[in-house]
């Protein structure tokens, strides 16, 4: 039986500095067997730096790490794994062209010497899948998997290596309520076995549901460590941000205008050669937000990419502002009035090695306002970029900073600023606050609802969505966060296996009703 009276992990006085930034400031943190110790804080608070030190990705400038009471040197992920530490990264660490089994076996010794025994690996993956309720095909190629399925591959990788201490960075970001419940069953099985979990999440209701203890970081330092008993969403948000946070955005009733986006009988094939969008119909009017709720992998990504011109449809039509853009190139669709915030910001929305101003100019680089006789008008470009940085509260050292070095929330705000600066007729926003901290999401939500205050990243994104909805932009918002769906949408369309199961009013619909529809069970039609 596992001794649960002594900590698996102790991190003492951890300090980490980067140029101009004190990422961790004398942080103490520990984890006991059988507990879930949550790290909570905004983007940039130091959570990721702390766990990267634990996983051997960064060296600490000061402090020490003890595992099972002994000081250890963690100079690489290999060292961490050998000491029983596993990590599920927010940005998946997978090779897209390899299968699930091949990804899981990377770096491991094989019973067949130089050859990988994929049969044995696959059998073990299926055992773990059955034991912990993680549905995976070992032979599936990773690039063809949905985001949710890739998340499961990361979890299986850690379980395959029998990690005693598991770091989970935003593991529920791509899951629906029923899937979250099942994941929590899995995580509780792990703690029942004596494993310790470090849980990082921005979803406060999940933190309260799963955690044993909660440590809050702000600006690299610990602002509090409390047991979950007695904690509330409001108290945790206050500790994170340093002020009271409005967890539900305010919005006036919608006054929808004419139809700005119309999708009829749309059929789209997925990457696996099967139908991903199956005869789908929807319309979005100016001045409203239509939220798309659904389990990851039910055609949301294919729908968004097809509307944006990044994927061809098999049949059906798409109209933007009354213009038929079916099968058109992305530039023509943008010229018709569409803006697009993609699901995966670092793969499709931003170029990490480009500067902030270069990313802000990716759409309008050929505009006469910024280009003359083949030469950039840098004065106008920098003035425009600085205006967007100020308006969208993008926290960056300078316009010359590489976009990839910013926090996730600020990268998302760069994308939002670029896409919304053209005052689009239609905005397709896919997972607009995925991986964004509570403050950032609150800010984005409220900007979308047309309020302007000193807000955090999440506030900003939400506020921007509401602002543009009130300015008569038609917004199609695809999100797997039901708090976001219910808080922002004027109507909610539920998608399952590429079809709209029904459209409900978020003011009267229940989460249980929507959750059932997300599983393909409909109890109402609208």
MARVEXVO-258530 format. One record per residue (C-alpha): residue number from 1; residue in one letter; x, y, z. Coordinates in steps of 0.2 Angstrom, whole numbers. Last residue first. Layout:
# MARVEXVO-258530
   seq   type      c1      c2      c3
   NUM      A       X       Y       Z
...
***
This chain:
# MARVEXVO-258530
   seq   type      c1      c2      c3
   526      X    -182     122    -161
   525      X    -184     103    -158
   524      X    -183      95    -141
   523      X    -178      79    -133
   522      X    -163      75    -144
   521      X    -150      62    -140
   520      X    -135      63    -152
   519      X    -122      64    -138
   518      X    -122      83    -140
   517      X    -140      83    -139
   516      X    -139      75    -122
   515      X    -127      88    -116
   514      X    -139     102    -122
   513      X    -153      95    -112
   512      X    -142      93     -97
   511      X    -135     110     -98
   510      X    -152     117     -98
   509      X    -161     127    -111
   508      X    -172     143    -106
   507      X    -160     158    -108
   506      X    -149     148    -119
   505      X    -163     147    -132
   504      X    -161     131    -142
   503      X    -157     125    -160
   502      X    -157     107    -164
   501      X    -148      91    -169
   500      X    -137     101    -182
   499      X    -128      87    -191
   498      X    -110      84    -193
   497      X    -109      69    -181
   496      X    -118      79    -168
   495      X    -119      98    -168
   494      X    -130     108    -156
   493      X    -135     126    -161
   492      X    -136     138    -147
   491      X    -145     155    -150
   490      X    -141     172    -142
   489      X    -124     165    -137
   488      X    -112     174    -125
   487      X    -115     166    -108
   486      X    -122     149    -113
   485      X    -109     145    -125
   484      X     -95     152    -114
   483      X    -100     142     -99
   482      X    -103     127    -111
   481      X     -85     127    -116
   480      X     -83     117    -132
   479      X     -84     132    -143
   478      X     -89     137    -160
   477      X     -95     155    -162
   476      X    -104     161    -178
   475      X    -105     179    -176
   474      X    -115     191    -187
   473      X    -108     208    -185
   472      X    -121     221    -181
   471      X    -111     233    -170
   470      X    -119     224    -155
   469      X    -112     208    -161
   468      X     -95     217    -163
   467      X     -95     223    -145
   466      X    -101     206    -139
   465      X     -86     197    -147
   464      X     -74     210    -141
   463      X     -81     208    -123
   462      X     -78     190    -124
   461      X     -60     192    -130
   460      X     -56     205    -117
   459      X     -64     197    -102
   458      X     -53     182    -107
   457      X     -37     193    -107
   456      X     -40     203     -92
   455      X     -50     219     -91
   454      X     -48     237     -89
   453      X     -65     242     -95
   452      X     -74     244    -112
   451      X     -91     236    -114
   450      X     -98     231    -131
   449      X    -104     213    -129
   448      X     -89     207    -139
   447      X     -77     217    -128
   446      X     -86     209    -113
   445      X     -82     191    -119
   444      X     -64     196    -124
   443      X     -61     203    -107
   442      X     -69     189     -97
   441      X     -59     177    -107
   440      X     -42     186    -103
   439      X     -46     187     -85
   438      X     -51     168     -84
   437      X     -35     163     -93
   436      X     -35     158    -111
   435      X     -32     140    -116
   434      X     -47     140    -127
   433      X     -54     157    -127
   432      X     -60     159    -145
   431      X     -63     141    -148
   430      X     -68     144    -167
   429      X     -73     162    -171
   428      X     -82     164    -187
   427      X     -85     183    -189
   426      X     -97     189    -203
   425      X     -99     207    -209
   424      X     -81     211    -204
   423      X     -76     227    -196
   422      X     -58     226    -203
   421      X     -50     227    -186
   420      X     -59     212    -181
   419      X     -47     199    -188
   418      X     -31     207    -184
   417      X     -36     211    -166
   416      X     -43     194    -163
   415      X     -27     186    -169
   414      X     -16     197    -158
   413      X     -28     194    -144
   412      X     -26     175    -146
   411      X      -7     178    -145
   410      X     -10     188    -129
   409      X     -20     174    -121
   408      X      -8     161    -125
   407      X       7     171    -118
   406      X      19     179    -130
   405      X      35     172    -136
   404      X      27     165    -152
   403      X      23     182    -157
   402      X      41     188    -159
   401      X      43     205    -151
   400      X      46     219    -163
   399      X      29     227    -158
   398      X      36     229    -141
   397      X      37     221    -123
   396      X      20     213    -127
   395      X       3     214    -117
   394      X     -10     215    -130
   393      X     -24     227    -123
   392      X     -35     225    -138
   391      X     -36     244    -141
   390      X     -18     247    -136
   389      X     -10     234    -147
   388      X     -22     238    -161
   387      X     -17     256    -161
   386      X       1     251    -160
   385      X      -1     240    -176
   384      X      -9     255    -185
   383      X       5     267    -180
   382      X      18     254    -184
   381      X      11     251    -201
   380      X       8     269    -206
   379      X      26     273    -201
   378      X      33     257    -210
   377      X      25     261    -227
   376      X      31     245    -234
   375      X      39     245    -252
   374      X      32     238    -268
   373      X      27     254    -276
   372      X      18     259    -260
   371      X      12     247    -247
   370      X       3     251    -230
   369      X     -12     261    -234
   368      X     -12     254    -252
   367      X     -17     237    -244
   366      X      -5     223    -248
   365      X      -1     218    -230
   364      X     -19     219    -225
   363      X     -21     200    -219
   362      X      -4     197    -212
   361      X      -3     214    -204
   360      X      -6     210    -186
   359      X       6     195    -188
   358      X      20     206    -194
   357      X      17     219    -180
   356      X      18     206    -167
   355      X      34     199    -175
   354      X      35     183    -185
   353      X      43     167    -178
   352      X      27     161    -170
   351      X      16     163    -186
   350      X      -2     166    -180
   349      X     -19     159    -184
   348      X     -17     142    -192
   347      X      -4     131    -182
   346      X      -1     143    -167
   345      X     -20     148    -165
   344      X     -28     131    -166
   343      X     -46     133    -168
   342      X     -46     147    -181
   341      X     -52     165    -179
   340      X     -59     170    -196
   339      X     -66     186    -203
   338      X     -79     186    -217
   337      X     -84     202    -227
   336      X     -85     197    -246
   335      X     -67     202    -247
   334      X     -63     189    -234
   333      X     -72     175    -245
   332      X     -63     181    -260
   331      X     -46     180    -251
   330      X     -50     163    -244
   329      X     -53     155    -261
   328      X     -71     151    -267
   327      X     -79     134    -266
   326      X     -96     141    -261
   325      X     -94     160    -259
   324      X    -111     165    -265
   323      X    -113     183    -260
   322      X    -128     188    -250
   321      X    -118     195    -235
   320      X    -108     178    -235
   319      X    -117     163    -243
   318      X    -112     145    -242
   317      X    -119     131    -253
   316      X    -121     113    -253
   315      X    -110      99    -260
   314      X     -94      90    -258
   313      X     -86     105    -249
   312      X     -68     111    -251
   311      X     -57     116    -236
   310      X     -48     132    -232
   309      X     -62     143    -239
   308      X     -67     151    -222
   307      X     -84     142    -223
   306      X     -75     126    -226
   305      X     -63     128    -212
   304      X     -77     132    -200
   303      X     -87     117    -205
   302      X     -72     105    -205
   301      X     -67     111    -187
   300      X     -84     109    -180
   299      X     -88      92    -189
   298      X     -91      81    -173
   297      X     -73      79    -168
   296      X     -74      88    -151
   295      X     -91      86    -143
   294      X    -103      99    -148
   293      X    -110     117    -145
   292      X    -111     130    -160
   291      X    -115     147    -153
   290      X    -125     159    -164
   289      X    -121     177    -159
   288      X    -132     190    -166
   287      X    -131     208    -173
   286      X    -132     203    -191
   285      X    -141     186    -194
   284      X    -133     169    -193
   283      X    -140     154    -204
   282      X    -139     136    -202
   281      X    -140     120    -213
   280      X    -129     104    -212
   279      X    -131      90    -225
   278      X    -118      80    -216
   277      X    -102      88    -211
   276      X     -88      76    -207
   275      X     -92      63    -220
   274      X     -78      50    -221
   273      X     -61      50    -230
   272      X     -51      51    -214
   271      X     -47      69    -217
   270      X     -65      74    -216
   269      X     -77      76    -231
   268      X     -89      90    -231
   267      X    -108      91    -235
   266      X    -117     107    -234
   265      X    -136     107    -237
   264      X    -137     126    -235
   263      X    -126     138    -225
   262      X    -131     156    -224
   261      X    -121     170    -216
   260      X    -127     188    -216
   259      X    -146     185    -213
   258      X    -154     202    -211
   257      X    -155     210    -194
   256      X    -155     203    -176
   255      X    -159     214    -161
   254      X    -151     204    -147
   253      X    -155     207    -129
   252      X    -142     217    -120
   251      X    -127     209    -114
   250      X    -118     207     -97
   249      X    -104     194     -96
   248      X    -105     180     -82
   247      X     -89     178     -71
   246      X     -88     196     -67
   245      X     -71     197     -58
   244      X     -67     205     -41
   243      X     -49     211     -40
   242      X     -32     203     -38
   241      X     -34     193     -54
   240      X     -30     175     -47
   239      X     -35     178     -29
   238      X     -52     187     -35
   237      X     -55     173     -47
   236      X     -53     160     -33
   235      X     -65     169     -21
   234      X     -78     171     -34
   233      X     -77     153     -40
   232      X     -79     148     -22
   231      X     -67     140      -9
   230      X     -75     133       7
   229      X     -68     115       6
   228      X     -55     115      -9
   227      X     -41     117       4
   226      X     -31     133       2
   225      X     -14     140      -4
   224      X     -13     159      -7
   223      X      -4     172     -17
   222      X      11     162     -22
   221      X      22     172     -33
   220      X      26     172     -52
   219      X      15     187     -56
   218      X       0     179     -48
   217      X       0     161     -42
   216      X     -14     152     -33
   215      X     -12     135     -25
   214      X     -27     124     -23
   213      X     -29     108     -13
   212      X     -40      92     -15
   211      X     -46      97     -32
   210      X     -59      89     -44
   209      X     -75      98     -42
   208      X     -69     115     -37
   207      X     -56     115     -51
   206      X     -69     110     -63
   205      X     -81     124     -57
   204      X     -66     136     -59
   203      X     -62     132     -77
   202      X     -45     140     -80
   201      X     -36     123     -77
   200      X     -20     116     -71
   199      X     -20     100     -61
   198      X      -5      92     -53
   197      X     -10      74     -49
   196      X      -2      62     -36
   195      X      -4      43     -39
   194      X      -9      32     -25
   193      X     -20      20     -35
   192      X     -36      30     -29
   191      X     -27      45     -36
   190      X     -27      37     -53
   189      X     -45      31     -51
   188      X     -50      49     -47
   187      X     -42      54     -63
   186      X     -52      42     -73
   185      X     -68      47     -65
   184      X     -63      65     -69
   183      X     -61      60     -87
   182      X     -78      53     -87
   181      X     -86      68     -80
   180      X     -76      79     -92
   179      X     -83      68    -106
   178      X    -101      71    -100
   177      X     -98      90     -99
   176      X     -90      91    -116
   175      X     -71      90    -118
   174      X     -58     100    -128
   173      X     -51     111    -114
   172      X     -53      97    -101
   171      X     -34      93    -100
   170      X     -29     111     -97
   169      X     -11     106     -92
   168      X     -12      89     -82
   167      X       5      85     -73
   166      X       5      67     -67
   165      X      15      61     -53
   164      X      17      42     -51
   163      X      19      40     -70
   162      X      17      22     -77
   161      X      25      25     -93
   160      X      10      19    -102
   159      X       0      31     -91
   158      X       9      46     -98
   157      X       8      41    -116
   156      X     -11      37    -113
   155      X     -14      54    -107
   154      X      -5      62    -122
   153      X     -15      51    -134
   152      X     -31      56    -125
   151      X     -27      74    -129
   150      X     -25      69    -147
   149      X     -43      62    -147
   148      X     -50      79    -141
   147      X     -41      89    -154
   146      X     -48      77    -167
   145      X     -37      64    -175
   144      X     -31      64    -193
   143      X     -14      71    -189
   142      X     -12      57    -176
   141      X     -13      42    -188
   140      X     -25      29    -181
   139      X     -17      12    -178
   138      X     -19      12    -159
   137      X     -37      16    -160
   136      X     -42      26    -144
   135      X     -57      27    -132
   134      X     -51      32    -115
   133      X     -62      24    -102
   132      X     -48      21     -89
   131      X     -46       2     -89
   130      X     -52       0    -107
   129      X     -40      13    -114
   128      X     -26       6    -103
   127      X     -29     -11    -110
   126      X     -30      -5    -128
   125      X     -14       5    -126
   124      X      -6     -11    -119
   123      X     -11     -21    -134
   122      X      -5      -8    -146
   121      X      12      -7    -138
   120      X      14     -26    -139
   119      X       9     -26    -157
   118      X      20     -11    -160
   117      X      36     -20    -155
   116      X      48      -7    -161
   115      X      63     -15    -169
   114      X      81     -11    -163
   113      X      79     -24    -149
   112      X      63     -33    -151
   111      X      57     -31    -133
   110      X      58     -12    -136
   109      X      65       2    -126
   108      X      55      18    -126
   107      X      59      34    -134
   106      X      44      35    -145
   105      X      32      20    -140
   104      X      17      31    -137
   103      X      19      40    -154
   102      X      21      24    -163
   101      X       5      17    -155
   100      X      -5      32    -159
    99      X       1      32    -177
    98      X      15      44    -184
    97      X      13      59    -196
    96      X       7      71    -183
    95      X      22      68    -171
    94      X      15      72    -154
    93      X      19      85    -140
    92      X       2      93    -139
    91      X       1     111    -134
    90      X      -7     110    -117
    89      X       5      97    -112
    88      X       1      82    -103
    87      X      16      78     -91
    86      X      22      63     -83
    85      X      34      62     -68
    84      X      40      45     -62
    83      X      58      49     -58
    82      X      64      41     -74
    81      X      51      52     -83
    80      X      58      67     -75
    79      X      76      63     -80
    78      X      70      59     -98
    77      X      61      76     -98
    76      X      78      84     -95
    75      X      90      91     -82
    74      X      80      86     -67
    73      X      92      84     -53
    72      X      84      76     -38
    71      X      84      80     -19
    70      X      77      66      -9
    69      X      61      66       1
    68      X      51      55     -11
    67      X      55      67     -25
    66      X      63      83     -20
    65      X      66      98     -31
    64      X      77     113     -25
    63      X      78     132     -25
    62      X      86     145     -36
    61      X      89     148     -55
    60      X      78     133     -59
    59      X      83     124     -75
    58      X      69     123     -88
    57      X      62     108     -98
    56      X      66      95     -84
    55      X      48      91     -80
    54      X      48     100     -63
    53      X      55     115     -71
    52      X      42     114     -85
    51      X      29     113     -71
    50      X      35     130     -63
    49      X      36     139     -80
    48      X      19     133     -85
    47      X      11     140     -68
    46      X      21     156     -68
    45      X       7     169     -68
    44      X       9     173     -87
    43      X      -8     167     -91
    42      X     -19     169     -76
    41      X     -17     158     -61
    40      X     -22     141     -53
    39      X     -11     126     -49
    38      X     -22     112     -43
    37      X     -16      99     -31
    36      X     -26      83     -34
    35      X     -22      70     -20
    34      X     -19      52     -19
    33      X       0      53     -15
    32      X       5      70      -9
    31      X      10      85     -19
    30      X      21     100     -15
    29      X      24     118     -19
    28      X      35     132     -13
    27      X      38     147     -25
    26      X      52     159     -22
    25      X      47     170     -36
    24      X      44     161     -52
    23      X      43     170     -69
    22      X      53     185     -64
    21      X      53     194     -81
    20      X      65     206     -90
    19      X      76     193     -97
    18      X      70     177     -90
    17      X      71     173     -71
    16      X      66     157     -62
    15      X      65     155     -43
    14      X      59     139     -34
    13      X      60     141     -15
    12      X      56     123     -11
    11      X      47     111     -23
    10      X      42      95     -14
     9      X      35      80     -23
     8      X      29      63     -18
     7      X      24      70      -1
     6      X      24      59      15
     5      X       9      53      24
     4      X       1      44       9
     3      X      12      28      10
     2      X       6      17      -4
     1      X       0       0       0
***
